[in-house]
Every structure is written in C-alpha cells, then in structure tokens.
Amino acid sequence: MKLWPEGKNFHPKKSLGQNFLVDENIARKIVRLVNPQPGETFVEIGPGSGILTRHLLPKVKHLIAVEIDSRLVSFLKETFAENKNFSLIAGDFLRLNLRELLRGVKHARILGNIPYNITSPVIFKVLEHRDLFIDMTLMIQKEVAVRVVASPGNKDYGILSVYCQLFAEPRILFHVSRHVFKPEPEVDSSVVRWKFYQEPKFRIENQQIFDLVVHRAFQMRRKMLKSSLRKIKPVAQYLKKIDFDLNRRPEELSPEQWVQLSNLISKVIPGGKIIQNG
C-alpha cells in the first residue's frame, strides 16, 4: 500500500498546517491504545496520507474520514476504494454538521492527527457535541496537551483545562518526537484521549453565564475574581450577594468550583441575563 501521494508536485501546505505522521510504529501504537471494536463508528479528522486509516479500517464497522485537502481526497479515494466501510468527506471538519453526519449512530468515536493551528477550535467543537461521542483521541502539540490536563494552581491551567476536565476525563497517552513527521515541525507532540462523561459531572444552570465568567476571568488571570467580575454587567452590583471567596485568582478554581460560582451568579442576577462590559 502506498504510504505517500505520488508525484513530484505534492508538497505539504503550510496554510493547512500539514505535518504528516510517517512512522508506522507510532500509527500502530495509537490504534492499539484506542482499541477500536468491530461494531463501532469512527470519525477521523484529517486522514492525510492514510497512515492511521489503514490500521483502523479493518477493526471497525464504519470509518468516516474528513479531509480538507483536495489533493489528498483523490489519493484517499484511490487508496481505500475497495473498503466498503470507508466513507470520505471532502471538507473542513470545523464547518461540518456533526449531528447530521452521525444521524442514526448511537455513539461514535473520534481519532485524528490534527494541524496545530486548529487544535483548540476542534476540541471545543467536539466538546459542544460531546453527547454524540464516547471519546476522542488526538495527536496535538505537546504544550497544548499539558494545558489540557493541567491541575488547578498550575501555570498551564486555563480555559482549555476547565472545559476539557469539566466534560471529559482527559489523559495523555504518550508523547511523540517531532522527528516522525514530514515535514518536521518545530515542536513535539502528544497523543491525548478525552473520555466523555455520559452524564454531566456538574450541572451548569446557565451556560451563557458560565462561558462569560470563565473567559472574562482568565483574560485577567493575574487579577482576583472580584476585579474581573466587575467587568460584567450587572454582576458588579450583586457581588456582595455572591457567597464565594472572590479574592481568589482564576487558576485556583477547579472545574467544579467554576460551576459553583457561575450557578451562584445565575441565582442573584434577575432573569439570569448578563451583559459583557467592553
């Protein structure tokens, strides 16, 4: 089986953030740890040259690959033409209607070696549709992986940490050297798995308030919570009614405590409506 699209004119596009995994041992290790089952449906983000695809296909019921590069779409169609359980979508994963795509599928799984420059958008898109999936395994920049699993009080703990740990159990499976990619990136990677909670770990009373409070606070992460909350109308006038230690800084709060804080704010704000100031 071909490992790379033929032709001298094929060059990875910087605009698409393309760094292709070329080490078959790493590909086999990823699929082995993912442990796909015969009755499962997988969505693969950015199959590229198909190095993960070829190891995954024989093990699953259905594999839906989403590839944005038209040159690779042609290559993948030719390479996997005889695989009846293979579907290929030519397009941008971030623009994909996942509910429409997975209609009739009870719970799917996600796998991908994704471009570094779309890591956060991909993660947040899947988190928003987490009810559709059992888990997600991605190869991402090592620095981002560390942020995903960072604990409260750690300098790497931030918005990404809060959301990932609130809706899933993320874990770094292993780290990957930059030397197994073509072209070679400037940083190392990590393979991370998110195991999504089937039931909400903590109940968020008002998602809009939760989102705004968390984002505003981490935009001012060196400030105490009472300072950042004053920037949100009409929270400022109700600060004294919020039974919470607002002298703490954002990185000190666990995901559960962020939910507690946003729920308390929801209760004291008339109608639960807030307006961001500035």
N, C-alpha and C positions, 0 to 999 in steps of 0.2 A: 504494500500500500504506500502511496506517495506521502511523504512527510511535509512537503512544501510545494506551493504552487509553482508550476514550471514556467519558464520564460525569463529572459534577462530583464524585462521591463517591470518585473514585480519588485516594488520597494515599499517597505512599511511606511505608513503615513504618520508624520509627527502630529498632524492636525487631529488624528483619531487616537493618539496616544498609544500606538501599537508597539507592544513588546511581546513577541511570541515565545511561549514556552517551547523549548526544543529538546528537553531531556525526558525520554520515555520513562525512566525510572521514577521521576517525580510525578509524572502523569499517572502511572500505575499506583503509586503510593496514595495520591489524592483520592482516586476512585476506590481503592481498598478501604480507606478510612471513612469515606462517605457511605460505604456498604449498601449499594443500591439493591433493591429487591425486585423480583420478576413482575409484580403487579403494579409497580409504581410509574408515575409520570414525572418526568424531569423537564425543567426549563433551563437550557444552557445559554448564558449570556456571553456573546462574543466568542463563538467556537474557533474563529481564526482558521488555522490550518487543520483543525480537527483532531488535535493530539489527545484531548480529553474525550472527545466524542467517540472515537474508535474503541476506547476502553469501556465506555459507559453503555453504548448501544446494545451489546449482546446481553446485558444484565437487566434491562428494564422493559416495561410494556410499551412505553412511548417516550420519545425524546423530541422536544420542541426546541430547536436551535434558533437564536435570534442574532443575525449578523448584519451590520450596517454597511460594510464594505462590499460594493457590488462585484469587485474582482474576486473576492473570496466566496461570495454567494455562488458564482459559477463553478468555482473549484469544488465547493462542498456538495453541490448538486451532483456533479460528476462522480465524486469520490464515494458518496453514500447512496447512489441511485438505486442500488439493489436492496437497501434496507427498508423494509415495509413499515417499520416502527419509527422511522425518521421523518420529521417534518421540519421544513426550513422557512423561516420568515425573514424576508429582506427588509430591514428597517431598524429604527432606533428603539432600543428597549425602553428608554425613558418616555417615549411617546406611545407606547403600547398600552392598549386597554386590556389589563390582565384579567379582569372579570369576564370579559367577552372571550378572551383566549382560552380560559380554563373553565368555561361553562360545561357543566356535567362532570367535571373532575372533582372528586371529594377533597383530596388534599394532595398537592403537588410538592415537589422539592426543587430547589434552585442550586445550580452549580455554575461557576464561571471564573475565568482568569480575566479580570476586567481592567480597562485602562485606569491608571491612577487618577486622571483628571475628572473622572465621573464617579469616583468611589462613593462620596457622601450622597449625591443625588440617587444613586442606585440603592444604597442602603435605606434611605428614607422612603423611597418609593415602595420598596418591599415591606418595610415596617407598616406603612399605611394599608397594605393589602395582606397583612400577616395571617388573617383568617383563612387565606387560600393555601397556605403552605405549612408543611411540617417543619422544615428547616431550610437553611441557606448556607452554602459553603462557597466562599470566595477567596481567591488569591488577590491580596491587596498589598499596598505599601506597608512595610513593617511599622513605620512610625504611626500610621493610622490604626493599625491593628492594636498597638499598645494603648492608643486612646480609647478604642472600643471597650477594652477590658479593664481600664484603669479604675482604681478604687477611690472613693471619696477621700479628700485630703492629699491626693497625689497631683502633681503639677500637670499631668496629662489628662486629668479628669475634666470633662467638659460636657457640652450639649450632646455630642455623639455618644458619650459614655452613658449619660442619663437615659436617653431614648432606647439605646440598644439593650441596656440592662433592665429597663422597665418592662419591655415587651418580649424579651427573649433571654436565654441563657447563652451568652457568647463565650467562646473558648478558642484560644489559639492552638491549633493542632500541631503545627511545626513551622519553622522559618525556612526560607528558600533563598539561596545565594543569587545575586544578580547575574552570575556567570552562566546561568542555564537558560538565558533568554536571548533572543535575536530580534532586533539589536539589543545590546546590553544596556540596561537602564543605569542610572547613577545611584540607585538605592536598592537595598534588599527587600524581599517580600515576605509575607506570612500567609499561611492558609488558616482562615478563621471560619468557624462554624457557629451559626446562630440557631439554637433550638427554640422555636417559638412556643410561648405559653398558650395552651389551648383555651384557657380561661384567664381573664385579666388578673394579674397578680395583685394589683391595687386599683380600686375604682376611681376614675377621674370624673368628677362631677361636671366640669365644663372644659372641654378640650381647647377652646379658644383661649381661655384664661391660662390654662396650663402652659400652652405653647408660648404665649406672650410673656408670661412671668419668667419662664426658664431662659428664653432667648434674651430678654432685656437684662436679666441678672448677669448672665455670662458675658454680655457685651461690656459690662462694668465689673469684671470678675475680681478686681482688687478692692472694690467698694463693698461695704456692708449692705445687706439686703434692704435695710431701711432707706438707703440712698437710691438704689435702683428702682425700688417700688414707688418712690415719689415721682418718678418719670412717667408713671402710668395713671391716666385719669379713669375713674375718680378714686383710685386706690389710696392716694395720698391722704385724703381726708378721713379715711377709715383705718389708718394704720394702728391707732390705739385700740381698736376693737379686735385686731387680729392676735389671737392668743398663740404667739410663736416668737421664738428668740430671733429678732430681726437684726441683731448685732453680729450675726454670723455672716461668713462670706460664701459665695455660691459653691465653691469646690468642697465645702464642708458638709453639704447636704447629700444624703443618699437618695436614690430614686424614690423610695417610699416617702421620705420627708418632703420631696418636691411635690408629690401628690397631696400630702397633708396640707402643705402651705397653700397650694392652688385651691384646694377644696375649702379651706378656711376663708380665703378671699372671695370665693364664689358665694359663700353664705352671707357675707357682710355687704356685698355690692347689690344694691336694689336691681332686681331683674337679671343679675348676673352679666350685665353688659359693661364693657370697659372700652376706653379709647386710648390708643397709644399717643403719648405726647412727644412730638418730634420724631 
